[in-house]
């Protein structure tokens, strides 16, 4: 990674590392977060019924990462809300997004060009949140790579990880939407960033911190812009995830998982079981037909008995005559 030090990108990486997030980038984060809450099913109705519950859900969307990381580090949960300036700014954004006359703020922010810029600025704040969580965990647990990854992941994607608790505030309970069951793209990209920054912090990744910040930020901003412009929600790591899953977590050989022989084996098993089922149906058919013939034989026997009785009656009549 010394190539970045030779190129003019070194100055850009230093400038990005010294960039202040307050107030513009933080405001963009608050706007996108509150808009994401408003677009949840039933959130607009909750804002009309209970503004307090709506405000609390908005604060969880805005400061969920800091709250979750505080819980994991056994720190006061209300510590992220101690910054009155940030809370006031987030509250103003919440009010304008939900209650602005004629929905002017939401309609303007929902325009694609402006939303594209705001989303890019929010991705910049993601880098600072992940790095802040990793650095905070490294200060307390210097040798624990797992703790650094967990805290960085929680601080960068806490709003999604505590989504079930946030839904309870709005009177919704959907456990199937748990991020651990089906992770969204922001949760995945935050986890990758936490791993990279934790490896860099423990010197397992030979790269300067400001260089890694530049690379990670550019990747997240570009990829988020691509997804918004194309309207695609497919993760760029889908192929890698599929290969890893099929190789390690399907219980079959890696070669069979990668070449599709697993499906072939299932198909072969299905076809081999077909003759057995057909033979069983044939045997059942034979039994059924045999059962149907039995009453016919009984009917023919009774018919013969009737004919014999009629013949005896005729012979007796002739004798009497």
C-alpha positions in Angstrom: 0.0 0.0 0.0 3.0 2.3 -0.2 1.8 3.2 -3.7 -0.8 5.5 -2.2 2.0 7.4 -0.4 3.7 8.1 -3.8 0.5 9.1 -5.5 -1.2 12.5 -4.8 -3.9 10.4 -3.1 -1.8 10.6 0.1 -2.8 14.2 0.6 -6.4 13.4 -0.1 -6.4 10.6 2.5 -4.9 12.9 5.1 -7.6 15.5 4.3 -10.3 12.9 4.6 -8.9 11.7 7.9 -9.0 15.3 9.3 -12.5 16.0 8.0 -15.0 17.1 10.6 -18.3 15.3 10.6 -20.3 18.0 12.4 -22.6 19.5 11.4 -23.0 18.8 7.7 -22.2 15.1 7.5 -24.1 14.4 10.8 -27.1 16.3 9.5 -27.0 14.1 6.3 -26.9 11.0 8.5 -29.9 12.2 10.5 -31.9 13.1 7.4 -31.4 9.7 5.7 -32.0 7.8 9.0 -35.3 9.6 9.7 -36.4 9.2 6.1 -35.7 5.5 6.4 -37.9 5.4 9.5 -40.7 7.3 7.8 -40.7 4.8 4.9 -41.3 1.9 7.3 -44.8 0.5 7.1 -47.0 2.1 9.6 -44.5 4.7 10.8 -46.4 7.7 9.4 -49.6 6.6 11.3 -47.6 6.2 14.5 -46.3 9.8 14.1 -49.9 11.0 14.1 -51.0 8.9 17.0 -47.9 9.1 19.3 -45.3 11.7 18.4 -43.3 10.7 21.4 -42.9 7.1 20.2 -42.0 8.4 16.8 -39.4 10.7 18.2 -37.9 7.9 20.3 -37.7 5.6 17.2 -36.0 8.4 15.3 -33.4 8.8 18.0 -32.8 5.0 17.9 -32.3 5.2 14.1 -29.9 8.2 14.5 -27.9 7.0 17.6 -28.6 3.3 17.6 -24.9 2.4 17.0 -23.7 4.4 19.9 -26.4 3.0 22.2 -25.6 -0.6 21.2 -21.9 -0.2 21.6 -22.4 1.4 25.0 -24.4 -1.6 26.1 -21.7 -4.0 24.9 -19.0 -2.0 26.7 -21.0 -1.7 30.0 -21.2 2.0 29.7 -24.2 4.2 30.4 -26.8 3.7 27.7 -27.9 7.4 27.8 -24.3 8.6 27.2 -24.8 9.0 23.5 -27.7 11.3 24.2 -25.6 13.5 26.5 -24.5 15.7 23.5 -27.4 18.2 23.5 -26.3 19.8 20.3 -26.5 16.5 18.3 -29.8 15.5 19.9 -31.3 18.9 19.2 -30.1 18.7 15.5 -31.6 15.2 15.1 -34.9 16.4 16.8 -35.2 19.3 14.4 -34.6 17.0 11.4 -37.2 14.5 12.8 -39.8 17.3 13.1 -39.2 18.7 9.6 -39.3 15.2 8.0 -42.5 14.2 9.6 -44.4 17.4 10.3 -43.2 20.0 7.8 -46.2 21.8 6.1 -46.9 20.2 2.7 -44.1 17.7 3.3 -41.6 20.1 1.7 -38.5 18.7 3.4 -39.3 15.1 2.8 -40.3 15.7 -0.8 -37.1 17.7 -1.5 -34.8 15.2 0.2 -36.5 12.4 -1.6 -35.4 13.8 -5.0 -32.8 11.4 -6.5 -29.9 13.9 -7.0 -30.2 15.3 -3.5 -30.8 11.9 -1.9 -27.8 10.6 -3.7 -25.6 13.3 -2.2 -27.0 12.8 1.3 -26.6 9.0 1.1 -22.9 9.5 0.0 -22.3 11.8 3.0 -23.9 9.2 5.3 -21.5 6.5 4.0 -18.7 8.8 4.9 -19.9 8.9 8.5 -20.1 5.1 8.5 -16.3 5.0 8.2 -15.8 7.3 11.2 -18.3 5.3 13.3 -16.7 1.9 12.5 -13.2 3.3 13.1 -14.4 5.0 16.4 -15.8 1.7 17.6 -12.7 -0.2 16.8 -10.5 2.4 18.5 -12.7 2.6 21.6 -12.6 -1.2 22.0 -8.8 -1.3 21.4 -8.3 1.2 24.3 -10.0 -1.3 26.7 -9.2 -4.7 25.1 -5.9 -4.3 23.3 -5.4 -8.0 22.4 -9.0 -9.0 21.6 -9.6 -8.9 17.9 -13.1 -10.2 18.2 -14.2 -7.5 20.7 -12.8 -4.8 18.4 -14.7 -6.2 15.4 -17.9 -6.5 17.4 -17.8 -3.0 18.8 -16.9 -1.5 15.4 -19.8 -3.4 13.8 -22.2 -2.4 16.5 -21.3 1.3 16.3 -21.5 1.4 12.5 -24.6 -0.7 12.0 -26.4 -0.5 15.4 -29.5 1.1 13.9 -30.1 -2.1 11.9 -29.0 -4.5 14.6 -31.5 -3.2 17.2 -34.3 -2.9 14.6 -36.5 -5.3 16.5 -36.3 -3.2 19.7 -37.1 -0.1 17.6 -40.1 -1.9 16.1 -41.4 -2.6 19.6 -41.4 1.1 20.3 -43.8 1.5 17.4 -45.9 -1.5 18.5 -44.6 -3.9 15.8 -43.2 -7.3 16.5 -41.5 -9.0 13.5 -38.7 -11.3 14.7 -38.2 -12.6 11.2 -36.7 -9.2 10.2 -33.8 -9.7 12.6 -30.6 -8.6 10.9 -28.7 -11.6 12.1 -31.1 -13.9 10.2 -30.9 -12.0 6.9 -28.3 -9.2 6.9 -28.9 -6.2 4.7 -26.1 -4.6 2.6 -25.3 -1.8 5.2 -24.9 -4.4 7.9 -22.6 -6.6 5.7 -20.4 -3.7 4.5 -20.1 -2.4 8.1 -19.0 -5.9 9.3 -16.3 -6.0 6.5 -15.1 -2.5 7.5 -14.9 -3.5 11.2 -12.8 -6.5 10.3 -10.4 -4.4 8.1 -10.0 -1.7 10.7 -9.5 -4.2 13.5 -6.8 -6.0 11.5 -5.1 -2.7 10.8 -5.3 -1.6 14.4 -3.6 -4.9 15.5 -1.0 -4.5 12.7 -2.1 -7.7 10.9 -3.0 -5.6 7.9 0.1 -3.6 6.6 -1.6 -0.4 5.6 -1.7 3.1 7.0 -5.0 4.1 8.8 -5.7 7.1 6.6 -5.1 5.1 3.5 -7.5 2.4 4.6 -10.1 5.1 5.5 -9.8 6.5 2.0 -10.1 3.1 0.3 -13.1 2.0 2.4 -14.9 5.3 2.1 -14.5 5.5 -1.7 -15.7 1.9 -2.1 -18.8 2.4 0.1 -19.8 5.8 -1.5 -19.3 4.5 -5.1 -21.1 1.2 -4.5 -24.0 3.0 -2.7 -24.4 5.4 -5.6 -24.3 2.6 -8.1 -27.1 0.7 -6.2 -29.2 3.8 -6.0 -28.8 4.8 -9.7 -29.4 1.3 -11.0 -32.2 0.5 -8.5 -30.4 -2.8 -7.6 -30.3 -4.2 -4.1 -27.8 -7.0 -4.9 -24.7 -7.1 -2.8 -21.4 -7.0 -4.7 -20.3 -9.9 -2.5 -23.2 -12.2 -3.5 -21.0 -14.5 -5.6 -18.4 -14.8 -2.8 -21.0 -15.4 -0.2 -22.7 -18.1 -2.2 -19.4 -19.9 -2.8 -18.4 -19.8 0.8 -21.8 -20.9 2.0 -22.0 -23.8 -0.4 -18.4 -24.8 0.4 -18.5 -24.6 4.2 -22.1 -24.8 5.4 -24.0 -27.3 3.2 -22.5 -30.4 4.7 -21.2 -31.7 1.3 -17.8 -31.9 -0.3 -16.5 -28.5 -1.6 -16.1 -29.9 -5.1 -19.7 -31.1 -5.2 -21.0 -27.8 -3.8 -19.1 -25.7 -6.4 -19.9 -27.9 -9.4 -23.5 -28.5 -8.7 -23.3 -32.2 -8.1 -25.4 -31.8 -4.9 -28.5 -31.0 -7.0 -27.6 -33.8 -9.3 -27.5 -36.2 -6.4 -30.9 -35.1 -5.2 -32.3 -35.5 -8.7 -30.8 -39.0 -9.0 -32.3 -40.0 -5.6 -35.7 -38.7 -6.7 -35.6 -40.7 -10.0 -34.4 -43.9 -8.3 -37.3 -43.7 -5.9 -39.8 -43.5 -8.7 -39.8 -47.3 -9.8 -40.5 -48.3 -6.2 -43.5 -46.0 -6.0 -44.8 -47.2 -9.4 -44.4 -50.9 -8.4 -46.2 -50.1 -5.2 -49.0 -48.5 -7.2 -49.2 -51.5 -9.5 -49.4 -53.9 -6.6 -52.1 -51.8 -5.0 -53.9 -51.8 -8.4 -53.7 -55.6 -8.6 -55.0 -55.9 -5.1 -57.9 -53.5 -5.9 -58.9 -55.5 -9.0 -58.7 -58.7 -7.1 -60.9 -57.3 -4.5 -63.3 -56.1 -7.1 -63.5 -59.7 -8.6 -64.5 -61.3 -5.4 -68.0 -59.9 -5.2 -68.6 -61.0 -8.9 -67.8 -64.6 -8.0 -70.3 -64.5 -5.2 -72.9 -63.0 -7.5 -72.4 -65.9 -10.0 -72.7 -68.5 -7.3 -76.0 -67.1 -6.1 -77.3 -66.9 -9.7 -76.5 -70.7 -10.2 -78.4 -71.5 -6.9 -81.4 -69.7 -8.2 -81.4 -71.6 -11.5 -81.1 -75.0 -9.7 -84.1 -74.1 -7.5 -86.2 -73.1 -10.5 -85.3 -76.4 -12.3 -86.3 -78.5 -9.2 -89.6 -76.6 -9.1 -90.3 -77.4 -12.7 -89.5 -81.1 -12.3 -91.7 -81.3 -9.3 -94.5 -79.6 -11.2 -94.1 -82.2 -14.1 -94.3 -85.0 -11.6 -97.5 -83.7 -10.0 -99.0 -83.3 -13.5 
